[in-house]
Amino acid sequence: CTFISNFEQTLITEALRNGQDGVICGHIHQPAIRMTDCPQGQGLYANCGDWIERATALVEHQDGRLELIEVEKLLADAGVEIKQLADEQVPLELEALPEEAA
C-alpha cells in the first residue's frame, strides 16, 4: 500500500465510523471521485485536486452529483483564450509576521 491509499482508507474509515458516507478533501493534489474500500465498508472519496499543477475543481450540481472539472478545458471549450503570464514560476511572497509582545 502507498501513503496515498493509506490516507484515503484512513479518511473513509473515520467517516464511516462517524456515520458519514465519505469525505471531500483537497490537500493531496491528485483529483479523484471514487468509492474506496476499507475494513468498515465502502465510502466516497472525493478530492478537488489543485489550481497549481492541474487546475481542477470539484463542483456539486443542484441534484447532489459531484463532478471534477478541468478549468483549462472548460475555458477552452467556452472559447476563452488562456494566456501564459510568465515562462518561469513566480515565488510566493509572504509578509513577515509581527513578533509577539513579551
C-alpha positions in Angstrom: 0.0 0.0 0.0 1.1 3.5 -0.7 0.9 6.6 1.6 -2.0 8.0 -0.6 -4.1 4.8 -0.5 -3.5 4.5 3.3 -4.5 8.2 3.6 -7.7 7.6 1.7 -8.6 4.4 3.6 -8.0 6.2 7.0 -10.3 9.0 6.0 -13.0 6.7 4.8 -12.7 4.5 7.9 -13.2 7.6 10.1 -16.1 8.9 8.0 -17.9 5.6 8.2 -17.2 5.2 11.9 -18.9 8.6 12.4 -21.9 7.8 10.3 -20.9 9.7 7.1 -21.0 8.4 3.6 -17.5 9.6 2.6 -15.1 12.5 2.6 -14.2 15.5 0.4 -10.7 16.9 0.7 -8.1 18.8 -1.3 -4.7 18.5 0.3 -3.4 15.7 -1.9 -3.1 17.1 -5.4 -4.5 14.1 -7.3 -8.1 14.9 -8.3 -10.5 12.0 -7.8 -14.0 10.9 -7.2 -14.3 7.2 -6.4 -15.7 4.6 -4.0 -12.9 3.5 -1.6 -12.9 0.2 0.3 -11.8 -0.1 3.9 -12.4 -2.7 6.6 -15.7 -1.0 7.7 -17.2 -1.0 4.2 -17.1 1.3 1.2 -17.2 5.1 1.2 -17.0 8.0 -1.2 -13.5 9.7 -1.6 -13.5 13.0 -3.4 -10.5 15.2 -3.9 -10.7 18.5 -5.8 -7.0 18.4 -6.9 -5.3 21.7 -7.1 -5.0 25.0 -9.0 -1.3 24.9 -9.5 -0.4 21.6 -11.2 -3.7 20.6 -12.8 -6.2 23.5 -12.5 -9.0 21.2 -11.3 -12.1 21.8 -9.1 -14.8 19.8 -7.6 -18.4 21.0 -8.1 -21.7 19.9 -6.7 -24.7 20.1 -9.0 -28.1 21.0 -7.8 -29.1 17.3 -7.8 -26.2 16.5 -5.5 -23.9 15.0 -8.1 -20.2 15.7 -7.7 -18.1 16.4 -10.8 -14.4 17.1 -11.3 -13.8 19.8 -13.8 -10.6 20.7 -15.6 -10.7 24.5 -15.6 -8.4 25.0 -18.6 -10.5 22.6 -20.7 -13.7 24.3 -19.5 -12.4 27.7 -20.6 -11.1 26.4 -23.9 -14.4 24.7 -24.7 -16.1 28.1 -23.9 -13.7 29.8 -26.4 -11.7 31.7 -23.7 -8.1 32.1 -24.7 -5.7 31.1 -21.9 -2.6 33.3 -21.8 0.6 32.2 -20.1 1.7 35.1 -17.9 5.4 34.0 -17.4 7.8 31.4 -18.6 9.0 30.6 -15.1 7.3 30.1 -11.8 6.8 33.1 -9.6 7.8 32.5 -6.0 5.3 33.2 -3.2 5.8 36.4 -1.3 4.9 36.1 2.3 4.8 39.0 4.7 6.8 38.7 7.8 4.6 38.1 10.8 4.9 40.5 13.7 6.8 39.2 16.7 4.6 38.6 19.7 5.0 41.1 22.5 6.8 39.6 25.5 
